[in-house]
Amino acid sequence: MLADALRSTPDGVAEALALVDGVDDALVHGLARIDEERAAACESLAAAFAGTPLGDRIADAVGKIIAGTVTDEHLAALAGARAALLGAAHDALQSALDTALGRSRVAAPAATVTDSGQLLAGSRSWLRELAIAGWRGVGHELAAGAAQPVQSLLAGPGTRRLAVLLDGLAAELRSAAPVATLPRVPVRRWADLWMRALLLSQEGYPGTGVTPADGRLIILGVDLHEHPTVFRAQAHALLESADGTVRLVRTSVAAAKVDTISGPSAWRMLSAFPIFRGILAERRTAEITGMGLTIGGDLIWDESKAAAGEPADPFAAARVRLGAAAAMPVAPLDRHPAALAEPVLLEGYGHSDGGFDLGGGVTVALDLDRLPAAGPLTPALAAASTACLGLLRWDGRWLLQPLAVQAVVKKKPVTVHGGDWALGPAEAKAAKAEAAAGTAVDVLRERAGRLLRK
């Protein structure tokens, strides 16, 4: 059944994404310069929502924008329509995958409501200026306009998520300004960030509820996010509760770094999380008590609420428990095809050029660009694998990101996980390089401490 789900795209997904492309193209050139072609694309968007609860509001907003009136209310409707289309595409893809895997999903609880008052007005104002000017109209002055809203939002715990998002978008725009000179604009990415920020800037936007969770955590694999200024380890895991329920959850730790720290030495930046690193490197379970769990299935990692448990085999756990594990509901802003990352165990496949042959003429391509330099997984190991724990992702087609593999190397069976180097690499060449880089990390830490003491 999985092969069937990977073979075809659900009906309506391509049409929904085409409507999103029309909105994104209008944002490239700016809502102050809507020509006939882009006006037609916006009218098609409004027509798609005719007869829905959003229909009248979106039609009014599109009509006013085409006429040259761009208000916060009109932009909220436009961003809401775009989010609804992406959410529908996400749900169709996820539903097909859940059906194929026999995966159930926990019902979403009632959302809480946030109230941040006037703190959000500055954010909406800057985002409105961006939409009016369009990405091609962004210069250094407009890109720098986010500084004051970001500082205001950082002051409130409930608005820091939005502050970090705005700061990241502004940093990308500053580095690209003047955008008019760019040969290629990251159209979908900037539109996604703009939409997410605008929706978070609405007063009364649903917050993220957190409840305490207890149980045994079995890590299936870790997805490493390596960027010039941050290193993040996001573990996908099974959470076994005392009542026998098993849920699919995620948990992450991260730390800031400089771009000269990369590869295995990046793990040193996570020195504040020895338990987390230990259970990855030693392939152990973790006993958690009272750790916060969001409605979307993210455990808020707290070392004081975790203890290392007994050794565990992620592949054995996946064979026994993954099929019956309940997935958590998806948070509203995460309902996006690009956010799909579903843990799966694949076995008994063949190998074809750049992917795994699942039979029936279906081959799932491997997302090898996501293999991190901070882990031991390599394309060669994936090509020699006999079993793979990975994440199914969507990028116009289904891709598999390997998190762990069982393979035969030099006629010997080996099991390799992306988090095996969490306490340092075992492979001699990588260990030597990490030791040299680690000296640089220690020097930078000592200098930073000296500066803070002054």
C-alpha positions as CSV (number, residue, x, y, z in Angstrom):
1,M,0.0,0.0,0.0
2,L,2.9,2.4,0.7
3,A,4.1,1.9,-2.9
4,D,0.6,2.9,-4.1
5,A,0.6,6.1,-2.0
6,L,4.1,7.1,-3.3
7,R,3.1,6.4,-6.9
8,S,0.6,9.1,-7.4
9,T,-0.3,12.6,-6.1
10,P,-3.8,13.1,-4.6
11,D,-6.4,14.9,-6.7
12,G,-6.4,18.6,-6.3
13,V,-2.9,19.0,-4.9
14,A,-1.4,20.3,-8.1
15,E,-4.3,22.8,-8.6
16,A,-4.0,24.1,-5.1
17,L,-0.2,24.7,-5.4
18,A,-0.8,26.4,-8.8
19,L,-3.1,28.9,-7.0
20,V,-0.4,29.5,-4.4
21,D,2.1,30.1,-7.2
22,G,-0.2,32.9,-8.4
23,V,-0.1,34.7,-5.1
24,D,3.6,34.2,-4.7
25,D,4.2,35.8,-8.2
26,A,2.2,38.8,-7.1
27,L,4.3,39.2,-4.0
28,V,7.5,39.1,-6.1
29,H,6.4,42.2,-8.1
30,G,4.5,43.9,-5.3
31,L,0.8,44.4,-4.6
32,A,1.1,48.1,-5.6
33,R,1.9,46.9,-9.2
34,I,-0.9,44.4,-10.0
35,D,-1.0,43.9,-13.8
36,E,-3.7,42.0,-15.7
37,E,-1.9,38.7,-15.5
38,R,-1.5,38.9,-11.7
39,A,-4.9,40.3,-11.2
40,A,-6.3,37.2,-13.0
41,A,-4.3,34.9,-10.7
42,C,-5.7,36.7,-7.6
43,E,-9.2,36.4,-9.0
44,S,-8.7,32.7,-9.6
45,L,-7.7,32.4,-5.9
46,A,-10.9,34.1,-4.8
47,A,-13.0,32.0,-7.2
48,A,-11.5,28.8,-5.6
49,F,-13.0,29.9,-2.2
50,A,-16.4,30.8,-3.5
51,G,-19.1,29.1,-1.4
52,T,-16.7,28.5,1.6
53,P,-16.8,30.4,4.9
54,L,-13.8,32.4,3.7
55,G,-15.3,33.1,0.3
56,D,-16.8,36.6,0.8
57,R,-13.9,37.9,2.8
58,I,-11.3,36.7,0.3
59,A,-13.3,38.0,-2.7
60,D,-13.5,41.4,-1.0
61,A,-9.8,41.5,-0.1
62,V,-8.7,40.5,-3.6
63,G,-11.0,43.1,-5.2
64,K,-9.7,45.9,-3.0
65,I,-6.0,44.8,-3.5
66,I,-6.5,44.8,-7.3
67,A,-8.1,48.3,-7.0
68,G,-5.0,49.6,-5.2
69,T,-6.2,49.4,-1.5
70,V,-3.9,47.3,0.7
71,T,-4.9,47.1,4.4
72,D,-3.9,44.8,7.2
73,E,-7.3,43.1,7.0
74,H,-6.9,42.5,3.2
75,L,-3.5,41.0,3.7
76,A,-4.7,38.8,6.5
77,A,-7.3,37.3,4.2
78,L,-4.8,36.8,1.4
79,A,-2.4,35.1,3.8
80,G,-5.2,33.0,5.3
81,A,-6.3,31.8,1.8
82,R,-2.7,30.9,0.9
83,A,-2.3,29.0,4.2
84,A,-5.6,27.2,3.7
85,L,-4.5,26.0,0.2
86,L,-1.2,24.7,1.5
87,G,-2.9,23.1,4.5
88,A,-5.4,21.3,2.2
89,A,-2.5,20.0,0.0
90,H,-0.6,18.9,3.2
91,D,-3.7,17.1,4.5
92,A,-4.3,15.3,1.3
93,L,-0.7,14.1,1.1
94,Q,-0.6,13.1,4.8
95,S,-4.0,11.4,4.7
96,A,-2.8,9.2,1.8
97,L,0.4,8.3,3.6
98,D,-1.4,7.6,6.9
99,T,-3.8,5.3,5.1
100,A,-1.0,3.4,3.4
101,L,0.9,3.0,6.7
102,G,-2.2,2.2,8.7
103,R,-1.2,5.2,11.0
104,S,-3.8,6.7,13.3
105,R,-3.6,10.3,14.4
106,V,-4.6,11.8,17.8
107,A,-7.4,14.3,17.6
108,A,-6.4,17.9,18.0
109,P,-7.4,19.6,21.3
110,A,-9.2,23.0,21.5
111,A,-6.7,25.8,20.7
112,T,-5.8,28.4,23.3
113,V,-5.9,32.1,22.3
114,T,-3.0,34.5,22.6
115,D,-3.4,38.3,23.2
116,S,-0.3,40.4,22.6
117,G,-2.1,43.8,22.1
118,Q,-0.2,46.5,20.4
119,L,3.1,44.6,20.2
120,L,1.9,43.1,16.9
121,A,1.0,46.3,15.1
122,G,4.7,47.1,14.2
123,S,5.1,43.6,12.7
124,R,2.0,43.9,10.6
125,S,3.1,47.4,9.4
126,W,6.5,46.1,8.2
127,L,4.9,43.0,6.5
128,R,2.4,45.3,4.8
129,E,5.3,47.4,3.4
130,L,7.0,44.3,2.1
131,A,3.8,43.1,0.3
132,I,3.2,46.5,-1.3
133,A,6.8,46.9,-2.5
134,G,7.2,43.2,-3.5
135,W,10.5,41.3,-3.2
136,R,11.9,43.0,-6.2
137,G,11.3,46.4,-4.5
138,V,13.2,45.5,-1.2
139,G,16.2,47.6,-0.6
140,H,18.5,48.1,2.5
141,E,16.2,50.6,4.1
142,L,13.0,48.5,3.9
143,A,14.9,45.3,5.0
144,A,16.2,47.2,8.0
145,G,12.6,48.2,9.0
146,A,12.1,45.1,11.0
147,A,14.6,46.0,13.7
148,Q,12.2,48.0,15.9
149,P,9.3,45.5,15.7
150,V,11.7,42.7,16.5
151,Q,13.1,44.4,19.6
152,S,9.6,45.1,20.9
153,L,8.5,41.5,20.3
154,L,11.5,40.0,22.0
155,A,10.4,41.7,25.2
156,G,7.4,39.4,25.6
157,P,7.7,35.6,26.1
158,G,4.6,35.0,24.0
159,T,5.9,36.9,21.0
160,R,9.5,35.7,20.8
161,R,8.6,33.1,18.3
162,L,7.4,35.8,15.9
163,A,10.4,38.0,16.8
164,V,12.8,35.2,15.7
165,L,10.9,34.6,12.5
166,L,10.8,38.3,11.6
167,D,14.5,38.6,12.4
168,G,15.4,35.7,10.2
169,L,13.3,37.0,7.2
170,A,14.8,40.4,7.7
171,A,18.4,39.0,7.8
172,E,17.8,37.1,4.5
173,L,16.4,40.3,2.9
174,R,19.3,42.4,4.1
175,S,21.8,40.0,2.7
176,A,20.0,40.0,-0.6
177,A,19.3,43.7,-0.9
178,P,18.8,45.3,-3.3
179,V,16.7,42.3,-4.3
180,A,16.1,43.8,-7.8
181,T,19.7,42.8,-8.7
182,L,19.2,39.1,-7.7
183,P,19.2,36.7,-10.7
184,R,16.8,34.5,-8.9
185,V,14.4,35.1,-6.0
186,P,13.5,32.4,-3.4
187,V,9.9,33.0,-4.2
188,R,8.2,30.2,-2.3
189,R,10.4,30.4,0.8
190,W,10.0,34.2,1.3
191,A,6.3,34.0,0.7
192,D,6.1,31.1,3.3
193,L,8.0,33.2,5.8
194,W,5.9,36.3,5.1
195,M,2.6,34.3,5.4
196,R,3.7,32.7,8.7
197,A,4.8,35.9,10.2
198,L,1.6,37.7,9.1
199,L,-0.7,35.1,10.6
200,L,1.3,35.0,13.9
201,S,0.9,38.8,13.9
202,Q,-2.9,38.6,14.1
203,E,-4.4,39.4,17.5
204,G,-6.0,36.3,19.0
205,Y,-4.0,33.8,16.9
206,P,-4.2,30.3,18.5
207,G,-1.3,29.6,20.8
208,T,0.5,26.4,21.3
209,G,-0.8,24.5,24.4
210,V,1.7,22.4,26.4
211,T,0.8,19.4,28.7
212,P,3.1,17.3,30.9
213,A,4.2,13.9,29.5
214,D,5.7,10.9,31.2
215,G,7.0,7.6,29.8
216,R,9.8,5.8,28.0
217,L,11.3,7.5,25.0
218,I,12.8,5.4,22.3
219,I,14.7,7.4,19.7
220,L,14.2,6.1,16.1
221,G,16.6,8.6,14.5
222,V,17.9,12.1,14.6
223,D,17.6,14.8,11.9
224,L,20.6,17.2,12.1
225,H,20.1,20.7,11.0
226,E,23.5,22.4,10.3
227,H,23.5,26.1,9.5
228,P,26.3,28.7,9.6
229,T,25.1,30.1,13.0
230,V,23.1,27.3,14.6
231,F,23.3,23.6,15.1
232,R,20.1,21.6,15.9
233,A,19.5,18.0,16.6
234,Q,15.8,16.9,16.2
235,A,15.1,13.4,17.3
236,H,12.0,11.4,16.1
237,A,10.9,9.0,18.7
238,L,8.3,6.7,20.2
239,L,6.8,7.7,23.6
240,E,5.5,4.7,25.5
241,S,3.1,5.8,28.3
242,A,2.3,3.8,31.5
243,D,-1.2,3.1,30.1
244,G,0.3,1.2,27.1
245,T,-0.3,4.0,24.5
246,V,2.5,4.7,22.0
247,R,2.8,8.0,20.3
248,L,5.1,9.4,17.7
249,V,6.9,12.5,19.0
250,R,9.8,14.8,18.3
251,T,12.2,16.6,20.6
252,S,15.0,19.0,19.8
253,V,18.0,20.7,21.2
254,A,20.0,23.5,19.6
255,A,22.8,25.9,20.1
256,A,24.3,29.0,18.4
257,K,27.7,28.7,16.8
258,V,30.0,30.4,14.3
259,D,30.3,29.2,10.7
260,T,33.9,27.9,11.2
261,I,32.5,25.2,13.5
262,S,31.1,22.4,11.3
263,G,31.0,18.7,11.0
264,P,31.4,16.4,14.0
265,S,32.7,19.3,16.2
266,A,29.3,21.0,16.0
267,W,28.2,18.4,18.6
268,R,30.4,20.2,21.2
269,M,28.0,23.1,21.0
270,L,25.4,20.9,22.7
271,S,27.5,20.4,25.8
272,A,24.5,21.6,27.9
273,F,22.6,18.4,27.0
274,P,24.7,15.5,28.1
275,I,21.7,13.2,28.6
276,F,20.4,13.9,25.2
277,R,23.8,13.3,23.5
278,G,24.3,10.2,25.6
279,I,21.1,8.4,24.6
280,L,21.8,9.2,21.0
281,A,25.4,8.0,20.9
282,E,24.8,4.9,23.2
283,R,21.4,4.1,21.6
284,R,19.5,4.1,24.9
285,T,16.0,4.9,26.0
286,A,15.2,7.9,28.1
287,E,12.7,8.0,31.0
288,I,10.9,11.3,31.1
289,T,8.8,12.8,33.8
290,G,6.6,15.9,33.5
291,M,8.3,17.0,30.2
292,G,6.2,19.5,28.3
293,L,4.5,18.1,25.1
294,T,2.9,20.5,22.6
295,I,-0.3,19.7,20.7
296,G,1.8,19.1,17.6
297,G,3.9,16.4,19.2
298,D,7.1,18.3,20.2
299,L,8.6,17.4,23.5
300,I,10.3,20.5,25.0
301,W,13.5,18.8,26.1
302,D,14.5,19.4,29.7
303,E,17.6,17.6,31.1
304,S,16.2,17.8,34.6
305,K,13.2,15.8,33.6
306,A,15.0,13.0,31.7
307,A,17.2,10.1,32.7
308,A,19.1,7.7,30.5
309,G,17.5,4.2,30.4
310,E,18.5,0.8,29.1
311,P,20.1,0.1,25.7
312,A,17.5,-0.2,22.9
313,D,17.6,-1.2,19.2
314,P,15.7,1.4,17.2
315,F,15.2,-1.0,14.3
316,A,13.7,-3.7,16.6
317,A,11.5,-1.1,18.3
318,A,10.3,0.2,14.9
319,R,9.4,-3.3,13.7
320,V,7.3,-3.9,16.8
321,R,5.9,-0.6,17.8
322,L,6.0,1.9,14.9
323,G,3.1,0.4,13.0
324,A,0.7,0.9,16.0
325,A,2.0,4.2,17.2
326,A,-0.4,7.1,17.0
327,A,0.8,10.3,15.3
328,M,0.1,13.6,16.9
329,P,-2.1,16.3,15.2
330,V,-0.3,18.9,13.1
331,A,-0.2,22.5,14.3
332,P,-2.0,24.9,12.0
333,L,1.0,26.7,10.7
334,D,2.8,23.4,10.1
335,R,0.2,22.2,7.7
336,H,2.4,22.7,4.7
337,P,3.7,20.1,2.2
338,A,7.3,21.1,2.9
339,A,6.8,20.4,6.6
340,L,5.9,16.7,6.0
341,A,8.4,14.4,7.7
342,E,6.9,11.0,8.5
343,P,9.0,8.3,10.2
344,V,9.0,5.0,8.3
345,L,10.9,1.7,8.4
346,L,11.7,0.3,4.9
347,E,12.9,-3.3,4.4
348,G,13.1,-5.8,1.5
349,Y,13.7,-3.1,-1.1
350,G,15.9,-3.2,-4.1
351,H,18.3,-0.5,-5.2
352,S,18.0,1.6,-8.3
353,D,19.8,4.8,-9.4
354,G,19.5,7.2,-6.5
355,G,16.7,5.4,-4.7
356,F,15.0,2.3,-3.2
357,D,12.9,0.1,-5.5
358,L,9.8,-0.8,-3.6
359,G,8.4,-3.0,-6.3
360,G,5.5,-2.5,-8.6
361,G,7.5,0.0,-10.6
362,V,7.7,2.4,-7.6
363,T,11.1,3.9,-6.6
364,V,11.4,6.4,-3.8
365,A,14.3,8.8,-4.3
366,L,16.7,9.4,-1.5
367,D,17.2,12.9,-0.2
368,L,20.9,12.6,0.1
369,D,21.5,16.4,0.4
370,R,20.1,16.2,3.9
371,L,22.8,13.7,5.1
372,P,24.7,15.8,7.7
373,A,28.5,16.2,7.9
374,A,28.1,15.8,11.7
375,G,27.0,12.2,11.4
376,P,28.4,8.9,10.0
377,L,25.7,8.3,7.4
378,T,26.9,8.5,3.8
379,P,25.4,7.9,0.3
380,A,27.5,4.7,0.1
381,L,26.0,3.3,3.2
382,A,22.5,4.1,2.0
383,A,23.4,2.4,-1.3
384,A,24.5,-0.8,0.5
385,S,21.6,-0.8,3.0
386,T,19.2,-3.7,3.6
387,A,16.9,-1.7,6.0
388,C,16.4,2.0,6.5
389,L,14.7,4.2,9.2
390,G,14.0,7.5,7.6
391,L,11.6,10.4,7.0
392,L,9.3,10.6,4.1
393,R,9.3,14.2,2.8
394,W,7.5,16.0,0.0
395,D,9.2,18.2,-2.6
396,G,6.9,17.9,-5.6
397,R,7.4,14.1,-5.2
398,W,8.1,11.8,-2.2
399,L,11.7,11.6,-1.0
400,L,13.2,9.5,1.8
401,Q,15.7,11.1,4.1
402,P,17.7,8.3,5.8
403,L,18.2,8.6,9.6
404,A,19.7,5.1,10.2
405,V,20.6,2.1,8.1
406,Q,21.4,-1.5,8.4
407,A,23.9,-2.5,5.7
408,V,26.5,-5.0,4.7
409,V,30.0,-3.6,4.5
410,K,33.0,-5.8,3.5
411,K,30.7,-8.8,4.1
412,K,29.9,-7.7,7.6
413,P,26.5,-6.4,8.8
414,V,26.7,-2.9,10.3
415,T,24.1,-0.6,11.8
416,V,24.7,3.2,11.5
417,H,22.7,6.0,13.0
418,G,22.9,9.7,12.3
419,G,23.4,10.4,16.0
420,D,26.3,7.9,16.6
421,W,28.8,10.8,16.8
422,A,26.9,12.7,19.4
423,L,29.8,12.1,21.9
424,G,32.5,12.2,19.3
425,P,33.2,10.2,16.1
426,A,34.5,6.6,16.3
427,E,36.0,6.6,12.8
428,A,39.7,7.4,13.1
429,K,39.9,10.1,10.3
430,A,36.8,11.9,11.5
431,A,38.0,11.7,15.1
432,K,41.3,13.3,14.2
433,A,39.6,16.1,12.3
434,E,37.1,16.6,15.2
435,A,39.9,16.8,17.8
436,A,41.6,19.6,15.8
437,A,38.3,21.5,15.3
438,G,37.5,21.0,19.0
439,T,40.5,23.0,20.0
440,A,39.1,25.9,18.0
441,V,35.7,25.5,19.9
442,D,37.5,25.6,23.2
443,V,39.4,28.7,22.2
444,L,36.3,30.5,21.1
445,R,34.5,29.5,24.3
446,E,37.4,30.8,26.4
447,R,37.5,34.1,24.5
448,A,33.7,34.5,24.8
449,G,33.9,33.9,28.5
450,R,36.6,36.5,28.8
451,L,34.5,39.1,27.0
452,L,31.5,38.4,29.2
453,R,33.7,38.8,32.3
454,K,34.9,42.3,31.3
